[in-house]
Amino acid sequence: MMIFSILFYSYIICILAFVFGFNKVKEFKNKTAEERTAFSVIISFRNEEKNLPNLLESISQLAYSNELVEFIFVDDTSTDNSIEIIKNFIDYQVERSRNLQPHDSARGDNFIIIKNERTSNSPKKDAITIALNQAKNNWIITTDADCVVPKNWLRTIDTFIQQNNCNMVVAPVSYKSSATFLHQFQRLEFMSLQATTIGSFGLKIPFLSNGANFIYKKNIFKKVNGFENNNSIASGDDVFLLEKFLNFDKRKVKYLKSKDAIVETFPVDSVSELVHQRVRWASKTANYNLIFGKIIGVLVLAGNTVLAILPLLIFFNLLSFQTFISSFLLKLFSDYILLERMSIFENKKIDFITYFKSSILYPYFTLFIFIKSFSSNYKWKKRTFKK
């Protein structure tokens, strides 16, 4: 029982430490500044005809100079109408630009569509690498085809870069979800990951990032040899690159905590998709080089595992029901404190009833994903990947 207590309370201390770290990262207030930074935005896509119209519409609304940004779309063997959708968007924007006033702008002439060239086990990393080699600008931004970007996204990133000496910027991502329990369950879990990411930067021990909103310098990418040594792992185009940039110069890896920089993406629509997605995420954890990231992964797994097996201890009269309830409530409210910080930042409320139900389910879900990650391959974009 002693080891259970040590693991559980270590988890609680860890969560409270992230709350402290989250509060230490000050929210960035975007002030009007002259646009200076030229960006190359890389978007890999595979059969995204449902999502591309939303992304393209948000891109068309961006408040940033056309001359300072290019968008490189990398087609990863799509078999639907994705390419046609992008081409039609470009044609429309070019035609529209001919009828605009001098101070207006349209997007279209700064779009590039290229084909992915597979050289590794990771299609996403191959796509980013080939696009980056063709990019004309030094500052690279990656996002995903199933995302929506905010109007002042590039302007906020530009201002942040001007005010901070950095090689890499990690920026926030949020789920745009429906009211269904499956979507809300994913949203709460994703919020915890985002809050942990911010908290780790506040503690000056960053170990997480998200490729849906990731900014870095091309010349440093090449200096650290890009995705070399981890391109056998299908996912991880974000965290493994973060590790390399941290090793290169930790002081120049920053977090952009700004509402104007939040990129929205969407949860999956089935339990099967959710399981495959989480197994994919879990598959890269064992390959982390950052010791702190490994420790946090162990503590999160341990804290949830302990809570999952406590009912079994009650059954064998090894634990009182009161002890179980007090432990559950302690975890419930500790986790909520961290999530509540993120909900305020995102300006999205948490439904406590849904949170309560998710808190009962989540320890078992975590343990299930952990076990399955050892015994199962996973599917991603209708392709099967080996662990």
BADREN-240847 format. One record per residue (C-alpha): residue number from 1; residue in one letter; x, y, z. Coordinates in steps of 0.001 Angstrom, whole numbers. Example, Ala and Ser with C-alpha at 12.3 -4.5 7.8 and 13.67 -1.06 7.14 Angstrom:
residues 2
NODE  pator  migu     east    north       up
NODE      1     A    12300    -4500     7800
NODE      2     S    13670    -1060     7140
end
This chain:
residues 387
NODE  pator  migu     east    north       up
NODE      1     M        0        0        0
NODE      2     M     2904     2330      683
NODE      3     I     4090     2259    -2932
NODE      4     F      555     3011    -4123
NODE      5     S      391     6054    -1843
NODE      6     I     3789     7307    -2992
NODE      7     L     2850     7013    -6677
NODE      8     F     -583     8559    -6226
NODE      9     Y      578    11563    -4217
NODE     10     S     3508    12073    -6573
NODE     11     Y      933    12389    -9339
NODE     12     I    -1054    14952    -7327
NODE     13     I     2096    16992    -6620
NODE     14     C     2971    16827   -10327
NODE     15     I     -430    18200   -11357
NODE     16     L     -240    21042    -8834
NODE     17     A     3265    21865   -10071
NODE     18     F     1872    22232   -13597
NODE     19     V     -813    24577   -12238
NODE     20     F     1981    26701   -10777
NODE     21     G     3889    26583   -14053
NODE     22     F      793    27463   -16069
NODE     23     N      314    30616   -13997
NODE     24     K     3974    31543   -14478
NODE     25     V     3574    31809   -18270
NODE     26     K     2179    35266   -18892
NODE     27     E     -440    35703   -21573
NODE     28     F      991    37502   -24584
NODE     29     K     -869    40631   -25568
NODE     30     N     -559    41316   -29257
NODE     31     K      302    44951   -29879
NODE     32     T      105    46522   -33307
NODE     33     A     3497    46305   -34962
NODE     34     E     4867    46533   -38468
NODE     35     E     4728    43121   -40147
NODE     36     R     8265    41893   -40635
NODE     37     T     8508    38119   -40497
NODE     38     A     8180    36070   -43677
NODE     39     F     6573    32657   -43120
NODE     40     S     6307    29430   -45060
NODE     41     V     3243    27539   -43800
NODE     42     I     3413    23784   -44432
NODE     43     I      235    21699   -44519
NODE     44     S      358    17989   -45257
NODE     45     F    -2931    16426   -46329
NODE     46     R    -4363    13049   -47242
NODE     47     N    -8041    12701   -48183
NODE     48     E    -9165    15841   -46351
NODE     49     E   -11985    17002   -48638
NODE     50     K   -14298    17389   -45621
NODE     51     N   -11906    19588   -43667
NODE     52     L   -10039    21618   -46283
NODE     53     P   -12886    24091   -46992
NODE     54     N   -12854    25182   -43326
NODE     55     L    -9084    25585   -43295
NODE     56     L    -9002    27450   -46605
NODE     57     E   -11772    29788   -45524
NODE     58     S    -9861    30653   -42355
NODE     59     I    -6679    31214   -44379
NODE     60     S    -8562    33597   -46681
NODE     61     Q    -9490    35679   -43624
NODE     62     L    -5944    36011   -42250
NODE     63     A    -4860    39548   -41443
NODE     64     Y    -1340    39406   -42843
NODE     65     S      470    40628   -45905
NODE     66     N      419    38267   -48881
NODE     67     E     4005    39191   -49664
NODE     68     L     5191    37804   -46325
NODE     69     V     3620    34349   -46422
NODE     70     E     3479    31310   -48663
NODE     71     F     1379    28188   -48136
NODE     72     I     2844    24852   -49165
NODE     73     F      317    22025   -49393
NODE     74     V     1838    18558   -49565
NODE     75     D     -398    15865   -51038
NODE     76     D      220    12520   -49370
NODE     77     T    -1398    10302   -52053
NODE     78     S    -4940    11590   -51689
NODE     79     T    -7630     9685   -53567
NODE     80     D   -10520    12108   -52998
NODE     81     N   -11139    15691   -54212
NODE     82     S    -8635    17369   -51877
NODE     83     I    -6370    18674   -54641
NODE     84     E    -9318    19985   -56670
NODE     85     I   -10638    21840   -53634
NODE     86     I    -7312    23598   -53126
NODE     87     K    -6934    24396   -56821
NODE     88     N   -10466    25807   -56994
NODE     89     F    -9715    27962   -53966
NODE     90     I    -6552    29291   -55591
NODE     91     D    -8367    30082   -58843
NODE     92     Y   -11125    31879   -56960
NODE     93     Q    -8682    33950   -54942
NODE     94     V    -6661    34930   -58007
NODE     95     E    -9815    36003   -59832
NODE     96     R   -11024    37884   -56782
NODE     97     S    -7723    39734   -56444
NODE     98     R    -8226    41298   -59874
NODE     99     N   -11336    43100   -58637
NODE    100     L   -10008    44333   -55293
NODE    101     Q    -9129    47841   -54266
NODE    102     P    -5402    48641   -53817
NODE    103     H    -5517    48269   -50003
NODE    104     D    -7439    44996   -50067
NODE    105     S    -5819    41610   -50395
NODE    106     A    -6601    38076   -51479
NODE    107     R    -4761    34785   -51229
NODE    108     G    -4055    32483   -54110
NODE    109     D     -849    33492   -55846
NODE    110     N     1158    32439   -52777
NODE    111     F      -57    28815   -52753
NODE    112     I     2013    25795   -53775
NODE    113     I      824    22199   -54122
NODE    114     I     3484    19492   -54207
NODE    115     K     3544    15708   -53980
NODE    116     N     4965    13887   -50993
NODE    117     E     8004    11671   -51547
NODE    118     R     8175     8732   -49146
NODE    119     T    11666     8071   -47819
NODE    120     S    10868     6839   -44301
NODE    121     N     8207     5179   -42156
NODE    122     S     6708     8584   -41380
NODE    123     P     4636    10178   -44173
NODE    124     K     4142    13368   -42139
NODE    125     K     7859    13880   -41543
NODE    126     D     8614    13166   -45203
NODE    127     A     6007    15745   -46244
NODE    128     I     7371    18426   -43916
NODE    129     T    10950    17760   -45016
NODE    130     I    10239    17986   -48746
NODE    131     A     8161    21147   -48261
NODE    132     L    10769    22724   -46023
NODE    133     N    13441    22154   -48674
NODE    134     Q    11292    24090   -51162
NODE    135     A    10259    26824   -48726
NODE    136     K    11557    30266   -49619
NODE    137     N    11337    31662   -46065
NODE    138     N    13385    30812   -42988
NODE    139     W    10484    30778   -40533
NODE    140     I     8444    27594   -40936
NODE    141     I     4953    27043   -39534
NODE    142     T     3244    23661   -39579
NODE    143     T     -460    23099   -39142
NODE    144     D    -2894    20387   -40218
NODE    145     A    -5557    20157   -42909
NODE    146     D    -8252    19515   -40295
NODE    147     C    -7547    22786   -38494
NODE    148     V    -8981    26292   -38485
NODE    149     V    -6606    29200   -37914
NODE    150     P    -7609    32508   -36260
NODE    151     K    -7613    35812   -38127
NODE    152     N    -4652    37319   -36250
NODE    153     W    -2656    34079   -36133
NODE    154     L      322    35154   -38268
NODE    155     R      299    38706   -36963
NODE    156     T      476    37461   -33365
NODE    157     I     3297    35039   -34145
NODE    158     D     5170    37783   -36003
NODE    159     T     4884    40220   -33093
NODE    160     F     5972    37541   -30617
NODE    161     I     9032    36704   -32721
NODE    162     Q     9950    40371   -32969
NODE    163     Q     9797    40725   -29182
NODE    164     N    11518    37450   -28293
NODE    165     N    14857    36021   -29360
NODE    166     C    13787    32515   -30347
NODE    167     N    14478    29631   -32700
NODE    168     M    11216    27809   -32031
NODE    169     V     7759    28784   -30835
NODE    170     V     5244    26313   -29436
NODE    171     A     1677    27614   -29721
NODE    172     P    -1759    26507   -28439
NODE    173     V    -4223    24102   -30034
NODE    174     S    -7838    23592   -28996
NODE    175     Y   -10584    21127   -29891
NODE    176     K   -13678    22443   -31657
NODE    177     S   -16099    19830   -30336
NODE    178     S   -19785    19033   -30201
NODE    179     A   -21762    18361   -27016
NODE    180     T   -21555    14565   -27342
NODE    181     F   -19826    12723   -24514
NODE    182     L   -17218    11229   -26862
NODE    183     H   -16211    14671   -28104
NODE    184     Q   -16238    16208   -24638
NODE    185     F   -14165    13337   -23250
NODE    186     Q   -11513    14008   -25902
NODE    187     R   -11701    17740   -25327
NODE    188     L   -11022    17378   -21610
NODE    189     E    -8075    15062   -22209
NODE    190     F    -6675    17393   -24877
NODE    191     M    -7092    20380   -22557
NODE    192     S    -5036    18566   -19940
NODE    193     L    -2262    17976   -22492
NODE    194     Q    -2278    21630   -23535
NODE    195     A    -2316    22838   -19922
NODE    196     T      574    20478   -19138
NODE    197     T     2479    21846   -22139
NODE    198     I     2093    25426   -20892
NODE    199     G     2846    24377   -17311
NODE    200     S     6073    22664   -18360
NODE    201     F     7257    25877   -20035
NODE    202     G     6419    27791   -16850
NODE    203     L     8526    25309   -14875
NODE    204     K    11285    25753   -17497
NODE    205     I    11230    22024   -18273
NODE    206     P     9298    21865   -21582
NODE    207     F     8706    18460   -23102
NODE    208     L     5500    18714   -25188
NODE    209     S     4450    20477   -28387
NODE    210     N     1830    20063   -31087
NODE    211     G     2502    20009   -34818
NODE    212     A     -843    21672   -35535
NODE    213     N      639    24976   -34349
NODE    214     F     4405    24755   -34473
NODE    215     I     6861    27463   -35544
NODE    216     Y    10613    27147   -36059
NODE    217     K    13586    28309   -38100
NODE    218     K    14511    26327   -41185
NODE    219     N    18250    26908   -40758
NODE    220     I    18168    25463   -37213
NODE    221     F    16065    22522   -38426
NODE    222     K    18872    21698   -40831
NODE    223     K    21580    22207   -38213
NODE    224     V    19935    19625   -35938
NODE    225     N    19446    17268   -38938
NODE    226     G    15676    17540   -38966
NODE    227     F    13883    14274   -38254
NODE    228     E    16980    12137   -38614
NODE    229     N    17151     9254   -36094
NODE    230     N    13409     9284   -35360
NODE    231     N    11801     9016   -38802
NODE    232     S    11192     5292   -38258
NODE    233     I     8366     6370   -35918
NODE    234     A     5272     7429   -37880
NODE    235     S     4227    10199   -35491
NODE    236     G     6263    12625   -33396
NODE    237     D     7002    15342   -35940
NODE    238     D     6543    17765   -33055
NODE    239     V     7999    16382   -29789
NODE    240     F    11136    14857   -31280
NODE    241     L    11921    18090   -33101
NODE    242     L    11255    19990   -29872
NODE    243     E    13844    17795   -28139
NODE    244     K    16444    18637   -30781
NODE    245     F    15811    22373   -30568
NODE    246     L    15986    22235   -26765
NODE    247     N    19324    20464   -26957
NODE    248     F    20559    23017   -29480
NODE    249     D    19591    26074   -27382
NODE    250     K    16924    25669   -24707
NODE    251     R    16772    29430   -24032
NODE    252     K    15462    30081   -27532
NODE    253     V    12483    27727   -27366
NODE    254     K     9452    29758   -26263
NODE    255     Y     5735    29280   -25649
NODE    256     L     3225    31683   -27210
NODE    257     K      330    31924   -24758
NODE    258     S    -2147    34004   -26695
NODE    259     K    -5839    33619   -27479
NODE    260     D    -5160    35151   -30898
NODE    261     A    -2816    32267   -31697
NODE    262     I    -5089    29338   -30789
NODE    263     V    -5516    26941   -33710
NODE    264     E    -8651    24807   -33543
NODE    265     T    -8857    21198   -34642
NODE    266     F   -11489    18492   -34336
NODE    267     P   -11879    15347   -32226
NODE    268     V   -12473    11981   -33877
NODE    269     D   -16017    10659   -34282
NODE    270     S   -15744     7036   -33145
NODE    271     V   -14297     5049   -30275
NODE    272     S   -12256     2966   -32734
NODE    273     E   -10619     6100   -34193
NODE    274     L    -9954     7393   -30696
NODE    275     V    -8213     4187   -29640
NODE    276     H    -6014     4138   -32767
NODE    277     Q    -5150     7804   -32294
NODE    278     R    -4187     7370   -28645
NODE    279     V    -2165     4217   -29381
NODE    280     R     -331     6249   -32031
NODE    281     W      396     8960   -29473
NODE    282     A     1509     6399   -26899
NODE    283     S     3784     4634   -29398
NODE    284     K     6233     7540   -29451
NODE    285     T     6462     7976   -25669
NODE    286     A     9008     5187   -25202
NODE    287     N    11318     6986   -27645
NODE    288     Y    11425    10280   -25749
NODE    289     N    14952    11360   -24885
NODE    290     L    13900    14030   -22387
NODE    291     I    14080    12427   -18937
NODE    292     F    11458    14775   -17506
NODE    293     G     8976    13735   -20185
NODE    294     K     9510    10068   -19336
NODE    295     I     9026    10768   -15625
NODE    296     I     5781    12640   -16239
NODE    297     G     4520     9842   -18456
NODE    298     V     5219     7301   -15715
NODE    299     L     3559     9450   -13033
NODE    300     V      429    10041   -15114
NODE    301     L      150     6339   -15876
NODE    302     A      831     5433   -12238
NODE    303     G    -1663     7925   -10812
NODE    304     N    -4442     6663   -13066
NODE    305     T    -3512     3007   -12621
NODE    306     V    -3609     3310    -8825
NODE    307     L    -7083     4840    -8986
NODE    308     A    -8239     2136   -11415
NODE    309     I    -7227     -740    -9119
NODE    310     L    -8435      758    -5808
NODE    311     P   -11944     -743    -6235
NODE    312     L   -10293    -4164    -6513
NODE    313     L    -8522    -3565    -3201
NODE    314     I   -11857    -2702    -1620
NODE    315     F   -13267    -5989    -2896
NODE    316     F   -10482    -7912    -1117
NODE    317     N   -10878    -5799     2049
NODE    318     L    -7431    -4268     1600
NODE    319     L    -8786     -737     1424
NODE    320     S   -11706     1099     2951
NODE    321     F   -14402     2650      789
NODE    322     Q   -13798     5999     2508
NODE    323     T   -10126     5947     1465
NODE    324     F   -11118     5255    -2133
NODE    325     I   -13624     8139    -2169
NODE    326     S   -11143    10577     -636
NODE    327     S    -8490     9547    -3202
NODE    328     F   -10923     9890    -6097
NODE    329     L   -12056    13334    -4940
NODE    330     L    -8464    14501    -4426
NODE    331     K    -7569    13546    -8004
NODE    332     L   -10864    14932    -9291
NODE    333     F   -10268    18403    -7872
NODE    334     S    -6515    18491    -8523
NODE    335     D    -7086    17724   -12202
NODE    336     Y    -9934    20224   -12311
NODE    337     I    -7727    23049   -11046
NODE    338     L    -5389    22525   -14011
NODE    339     L    -8225    22138   -16519
NODE    340     E    -9964    25210   -15154
NODE    341     R    -6873    27306   -15916
NODE    342     M    -6953    26092   -19500
NODE    343     S   -10702    26648   -19846
NODE    344     I   -10297    30278   -18772
NODE    345     F    -7486    30771   -21280
NODE    346     E    -9520    29186   -24094
NODE    347     N   -12705    30917   -22918
NODE    348     K   -14541    27576   -23060
NODE    349     K   -16488    26351   -20055
NODE    350     I   -16204    22882   -18538
NODE    351     D   -19399    20983   -17873
NODE    352     F   -18756    19495   -14442
NODE    353     I   -21128    16545   -14895
NODE    354     T   -19318    15505   -18080
NODE    355     Y   -16009    16045   -16306
NODE    356     F   -17122    13871   -13386
NODE    357     K   -18159    11027   -15704
NODE    358     S   -14912    11357   -17676
NODE    359     S   -12899    11208   -14448
NODE    360     I   -14452     7849   -13607
NODE    361     L   -13723     6458   -17081
NODE    362     Y   -10316     7995   -17742
NODE    363     P    -8120     5829   -15443
NODE    364     Y    -9407     2675   -17141
NODE    365     F    -9048     4234   -20588
NODE    366     T    -5450     5204   -19806
NODE    367     L    -4589     1722   -18603
NODE    368     F    -6282      158   -21648
NODE    369     I    -4317     2348   -24094
NODE    370     F    -1063     1584   -22265
NODE    371     I    -1629    -2183   -22516
NODE    372     K    -2860    -1996   -26117
NODE    373     S      174       46   -27198
NODE    374     F     2368    -2978   -26461
NODE    375     S      283    -5466   -28364
NODE    376     S    -1247    -3602   -31279
NODE    377     N     -345    -1743   -34432
NODE    378     Y    -2403     1331   -35250
NODE    379     K    -4197     2905   -38176
NODE    380     W    -3672     6466   -39314
NODE    381     K    -5164     8023   -42440
NODE    382     K    -6431     4556   -43453
NODE    383     R    -2919     3107   -43324
NODE    384     T    -1626      581   -40808
NODE    385     F     1640     1322   -39005
NODE    386     K     3767    -1038   -36965
NODE    387     K     4905        7   -33528
end
